[in-house]
């Protein structure tokens, strides 16, 4: 059973088409890494799935429900949690108030356990519950934004660069917390991540986008080598050209 699915999705901004007939799915409990060069459409696809961008064509499904016309809040109530680029928080509210606001968005799941304690401890945010979010460092705000998403108790997570801007020890903490979340709760994840090692560690499968289209998919292990990554980002023709140059071809 698929937890998230996109079916022939096309989307863009104004007259610029970014995604063209994109189809993919993440099965229940699976973590899928969206891989591809800048401008491939990865973040745009996550915005469509989260409800922040209306597709020009195609459909989006959450737990086999067609949610294409659903508002973002209704998708959250259906179990979707989205961390989009930049990790949005309310700067004039305290850490505690930000978390309380996030919890109110999904009242139907208030009785379930809160899975974000580990995230709060990574940057010692538990000791800063009375601090206004605007006074936090960039890394602390990123972690607060992730904690706010987890406060909604989602069963499905859409994560756009969850470790962006974090120091190495904080990145390791976030990756460990998300792995533990999957282990304990069987969460489904669709991930965009610039830190390749973090993305590979979190994921089971890769979906490769290039020029707004899905061009390949397969297990994480197939994409780990330098040659595979170069081919993924630049295409087989560019990969062959680079290899030709390295061997001294004219």
Buried (B, 14 or more C-beta within 10 A) or exposed (E): EBBBBBBEBBBBEEEEBBBBBBBBBBBBBBBBBBBBBEEBBBBBBBBBBBBEBEBBEBBBBBBEEEBBEBEBEBBBBBBBBBBBEBBBBBEEBBBBBBBEBBBEBBEEBEEEEBBBEBBBBBBEBEEBEEBBBEEBEEBBBBBBBBBBBBBBBBBBBBBBBBBBBBEEEBBBBBBEBBEEBBEEBEBBBBBBBEBEEBBBBBBBBBBBBBBBBBBBBEEBEEBEEEEBBBBBBBBEEEBEEBEEEEEEEE
